[in-house]
């Protein structure tokens, strides 16, 4: 039997920009003002099918299959669990920021207060208890999908997710 591998994807067409995922993440991880492990960004208004539309981009750690941040870390503070969750160990991180430079999505952040890198951990404590990540549970548009990569591929569209999966 193949082990479960987690994925997180956002259907940006369905996102209404309510910021509930961003707020839920900050609350779940007790993040101060400033850092955002999940960020909602407003895209420029564009014409789609003859109508002006506003879309949003939701950024978060992609928990890459081959994490470039992990390879860049000189202290081996970044690990990838068997289920695909990529974590930064604060006890090992030396704050060199090499992981930030290596991240192709630019989602790793630096906490100047403690001199360490940090990022989305896919709410690993919630996952380990069989719960959804906080951003998924809070999404009023139900446009954030998390779970086994095969299930997320069915929900979001295999071609879009496979493109990310193969390149990450």
N, C-alpha and C positions, 0 to 999 in steps of 0.2 A: 504494500500500500504506500502511495506517495504521501509524504508529509504535507500538511496544510501550509501554504505560503500566502501570507497576507499581502493585500494590495489596497490602495486608497485612490479613488478617482472621483473627479467632480464633473458633472454634466453642466458645462458653462452656459448652455442654451437655456437650461431650466433655472439657473441661479438668478435670484431677484436682488441680490446685493443687500441682504438684510443684516449682515455682519453677525448673525447668531453663532456661526461656527467660530468666528474669531473671538467673541466674548466667552463662549463655552470653553475654548482652549485656555484662555487666560485664567479663567476661574479654576479649571481642573488642575492647572499646574501652578497656581498662585503666582502668576507672572506680574511684575510691576508695570507701571506705565512705561511704554517704549517697546520692549521686545514683543514680537508676535510670531509664534510658531506656525500659525495659520493667518494669512493675510488676504483680505478681500480688496482687490484693486479694480477701479472703474476704468473700463476701456473707452476709447473715444467713440462718440456716436457715429454710427455708420449706416448706410442704406443696405438693407437686406430684403430681397424680394420686393423692392419698390417702396419699402417703409423704413423710416428712421428708427433704429433700434439701439438700445443701450445694453451692453453686455458687461459681464464682470469676469475677472480672472481670479481664481482662488489659488494662492501659492502655499505649499507645504512641502515637507520632506517627502521625496518620492520613494524612499526606502529601496534604493536601486539594487538590482540583482547583482551588479558588480559595482559597489560603491567606491567612487574615486576618492571620496573623503577618507575612507578607511585606508586606502593605499597610501595617501599623502601623510597620514599621521605618524610622526616619528616615534611616538610613545606607545603606539598600539592601543590607544584609548578608545578607538572606535571598533565596534564589533558588529557582526551581522548574525543574528540568531538563525537557527535552522528554519524558523517560520518566516524569515525575511525581514524582520524588524531590525533596523539599524540604530544602534545606541552609542552615545558618548558617555564614557565613565568619567564622572567629575573628579574621582579620586586619582585618576591617572593623567588626565588632560593637563598639559603644561601651559596652555594659552598661547601657543605659537601662531595660531590662525592659519596654518597651512591647509587645514581641512576646508576652511572658508574659501580659500583661493581655488581649491580643487573641485568644489561643488559646482556642477554644471547648471544648477537651478538657483544658486545664490541664496539658499534658505538657511544656512548655518549662520548663527549670530554670535557676537562676542559680548559677554557680560563684563563690563569694565569694573563693576563692583567686586566681583570675585576673581576676575582675570581668567575666565574659562569660556570655552565655546559651548553652545547649547543649541538644540533644535527639537523639532517634533519627534516624540518617541512613540507615536501612534497610540498613545494612552496605554502603554504596555501593561500597566497595573490593571486597567479595565479589561484588556484583552485576556489576560491571564485568569480573570474571573468570569470569562464568557460574555462580557459586555462589549458593546460597540464603543469606538472612540467617542469622546465628548462632542466633537464637531459633527459627527454623523447623527448622534442622538438629538442634538439641538437644531438641526437643519429643518426649517419650516417648509422648504421647497422639496425636501426629500431628494436632493440632487447630489448628495455626497454618498458614495458607495464604498463600503469597506468589507473585507472578508477574504475568503479564499480567492486567489487570483482567477481561477476558472469561473467562479460565480460573478465576480466583478466584470470580467470580460463579457459575460452574457448580458449584464445589465447596461453597461456603458457602450459596448460595441468592441468586438474583438480586434478589429483593424486598428482602432485608435490606441488601445492599451498595448497591443503587441508591438506597435511602433516604439512606444516608450520603453517597454520591457526589453526589447532587443538592443536598444541603444543605451541603456543605463547600466 
